[in-house]
Amino acid sequence: MPSRSAPAHVTLSALGGADPLDGVSFYAREEPVPHWHLVGYGMSDLYEKETSGWGFEFTFRVARAEHETEPPMWAANLLQNLARYVYSSGNWFEPGHHMNANGPIRQGYETAVTALAFVEDPELGTIDTPNGGLRFLQVVGLTADEYEAARRWNTNGVLGLLSARQPLLITDLNRPSATDDPEGQAATEEGRTRDGSSTGWLLVGGFTCASSPAGTVRLTIKEITAKMVSEAVSDRLPYGRSLLLESGEHKVLLNSADTPAVRRPDEGPIELDLPAPAVAALIEATAVGSHQLPGAPDVLDDIV
């Protein structure tokens, strides 16, 4: 592993209260380019074996000016917010995951980086500890169009494009998008067309799924999200991959199949098997109106 200077360590009190992370260490790195390498403490079983440990610790690499000596506290706060999310929601992160930050990842800073991806830290990797395996999970900043490419294609493909431009996947808030140049655009489109999407779950605001006593299933989708649903279906079902649509208690699992079927398990989402004509109609259904899916007589799609 490359040599590294003694870290600046920020304790929990400096991050503002009783939060999941005990602290963050900042390593001032010079190679392959100047950057801060942040390592968090608090997501794993650091001191003794507990049931609350998540088996990983966040890391983050942030571009650093050549003579910069002040650690970027905004980056530590970002890791703390991610830790809060994990502990409060019970949802954890793994390599290949991505999330939309719905705004600049550094508050009050003008940047195109508005989303995040997660990858195993290329230097720290995964290690064995007395309390079990520990993975160092690196946070990587994405622009909005890179996030869209990760959602419609796959995170690792997008990170592969980034790694050629950003060594060690260092997050630079001032960089352009990897898809701004024709080569990057072509690579993401080619990958999506070839592979489809690795995103099998879509949270859709205002989506409902109602089942009538007669056995008909009615999917209701708001017009504002119809294009997103259409793209997700297009990027999954024709490739033989299922897609879970969810909004609150409403969940439906869409499958591509030769024969239509509706399954209502005691637990879990309603499952719809859709033949090719029904899938094609669902992809085309983006305008307001009620759409009977051909080849699936028990399924209606309403755009409202």
N, C-alpha and C positions, 0 to 999 in steps of 0.2 A: 504494500500500500504506500502511496506517496507520503513523504514527510509532511507534517502539518505543525503549525505554530501552536503554542499553548492557547486554549480556547478562552473566550470571554463567556462566563456563565451567568445567566440571568435567572434568579430564583423566582419562585411562585409569587412572592409579595410584589415583585416589580411588574408582574403581569396583571395585578389587580384582583386579589381576592382568592377565595378557596375554589380553585378550578382544577380540572383533571390533570393538567401537566404540572409536575413539580418544578420544572424549569426547562431552559433551552440553552444549549452550548453553541457558540458561534466560533467557527474556525475560519480565520482569514487565509484564504488559499491564493496562490499565485499561478498554479498550473491546473488545466491547460491554458486558462485565462483567469485573470483576477476575479474571484468570487467569494461569497460567504457560504460556508457549508454549515447549515443549522442541523442540530440533532436534538430532538425533544426527549423528555423523560416523563413517563406517567401512564402510558398506554399498556404497558406490559407488567408482569409480576417482577418488580425491581428488587424487592426486599425479601419476600417469602411467597410461597405458592398460595394464590388466592383464586377465587372463581371469577373475579371481576377483570382479570387481565385479558387483553385482546390479542396478545401474541405478536404485536408489532409496535414499532416506534416511528413517529414521523421524522423525516428528514426533508430538507429544502435547500436548494442551491440558488443563490440570488447573485446576479451580476454586481460586481464591486468596482468602483473607480480605483485607479491605480494606487492612490495614496489615502484612500478612505480608511478610517480607523474606528468610526462610530458604528456599532452593530445596528442593523436595520430592525428596529423594534416592531415595525408594522408586520414584518414577516413572522416574528414570534407570536404576535397577536393572531395572525391568520392560522397558525398551527393550533393555538389555544381554542379558536372558534371551531376548528375541525374536531378537536377533541371533545368539546362541549356537545357537538352534534352527535358524535358516536355514543357518548354516555347517556344523553337524553333520549335518543331515538332507538338505541339498540342496533342500529345499522352500522356496519363496519365497512372499511375499504380494503380492497385487494388490488394487486397489479392488474391493469387493464380497465379499472373503473374510471369513470369521468363524472363531473358534475358542473352545472352551470352556476356561476356565482351571481348572475343577474346584475352585474356591474363590475367596475374595476376591482381587482383583487387587493389593491392598495387604495384605501379610502382617500378621496381628495386629490388623487394623482391622475393626470390625463394619460391613459394607456389603453391600448386595444386588447390587453390581456384581461379577459372577463370570465374565464372558466379554468377548471383544473382537471388534471389527469393524474393517475397514480401508477408508479412503476417501482419495482425493487431497486433500491439504491445500487447503482452500477459498481460502486466500490465496496460498500459495507455488506451488501447481500443479506444472507440469512446465517445465523450462528446458533450453536447449541449453548444453553445456559443450564445451571442447576435446576431452574424452574421450567425447563422446556425450550422449544425452539423459539427464536426471536428473529423476526424479519424487520429490516429497516426499509420503510415504505416512503419513497421519495415523492413529494408533491411537485408537479410540473405545471406551469402556467400555460394556458392555451388562449388564442384569440377566438372570437365568436365563430369565424368560419372554420377554424381548426376544430373547434368543439362540434360544429355541425358535421364535419367530415368524420370525426370519431363516432358520432351518434349514428350516422348513416352507413359508415363502413366499419372500422374498428379502431380502438385506441392505439393498439400496438403498431398498426400501419402508419398512423399519423405521427406517433412518436419516432418511428423509423425515419420519416422525412425530417423531423426536427433534429434528430441526433446528428445528421449530416451538417446541420447549420449551427447547432447549439451543443458543443461538446459537453458530455456528462449531463445533458438536458438541463443546463443552467437556465433559469428564468430571468429574462431580460425584459423589463417593462417597456423599454423603448424600441424593441425590435419590430419589424414588419411581420406579417403573417407568412407562414411557409407556403400558403396557397396563393399568394399575390403574384408569383411568377408563373408563366405558362407551364413550366415543367412540373411544379408542385401541384397545380390545378389538374393537369393531365394524369398525374400519378394517383391522386385521390379518386378521380372519376373512374379511372381504369380499375382501381382496386374495388370500388363499390360495385361496379358493373360485374366484375368477375366473382367477387366473394359474397355480395350481399352485406347485410348488417349483422354485427355481433350483439346488437342491443335488443334483447328479447322482452323487455318490460318497458311500458310507456305510461307515465302518469299524465292523465288527460283531464284538465279542469272542466267540470260541468258534465262529464260523461256519465250516462246512466245505462243500465241494462235491465230491462223488465221482461219477465216471463209470464204469459197469460195462462189461465186454466186450460185453454185450448191447445197449449203447447207452443204458441208463437213466441219468439224472442224478438224484442224490439231494442235495437241499439240507437241511442240518441246522442248525437255529437253536435257541439256548438260549431257554428260556421267558422269562428276564429281559429279553431283547432283542427278543422277538417283536413286541411292540406298536410298538417303534421301527421295525422293518422294515416292519410293516404300514402304518404312517403314511407312511413314505418311498415305498412302492409306490403307495399311494393318491394321494400328492401328485405323482407323476411319470408313471406309465404311462398312466392314463386321459387325460392331456393330450398323449399322443404323444411323451413324453420317456423316454429310457433311464435306467436306474439301475444303477450298478456297486456290488455288494456285495463287501467285501474283508475278509479276516482272514489276515494272514501271507501264505502262498503261495496261499491259496484265494481265487479271484476269479471272479465270474460277472457277466456283463452281461445285464440283463433288458430286453427290448424288447417293446413292444406291436405285435402283427401280426395279420393276418386268418388266417394259416396257421401252425400250430406248426412249429418247426424247432429243431434242436440243431446248433450249429457248434462244432467243436473246432480252432481255428487252431493252427498250430505255435507261435506266440508270442501272448501276451496271454490274456485270460480266456476261459472257455467262454461262448458266447453263446446265450441262449435267447429264441426268438420265442414270445410267449405270446398266444393269442387272448383275447378279453374274458372268457369264463367262467373261464379259468385265472387271469387277473389278479384277478377278483373273489374267487376261492377263496383266492388268496394273501393278499389283504387281510384276509379273514375268519379266516385260520389263525393264531390266537394261543393256542389251548389245546394242552396236551401231547397228542401223538398223531401218527400218520402220515397224511398227506393226499395223495391222488392228485388232481392238478390236472385238472379236466375240460377237455377240448379239447386237452390236452397230455399224451398217454398216456406219453410217455417221461420225465416229470418228476414226482418225488416230493418232498414238503415234510415234513420231520420236525421237530416241536417237542419238545425234550427238556428 
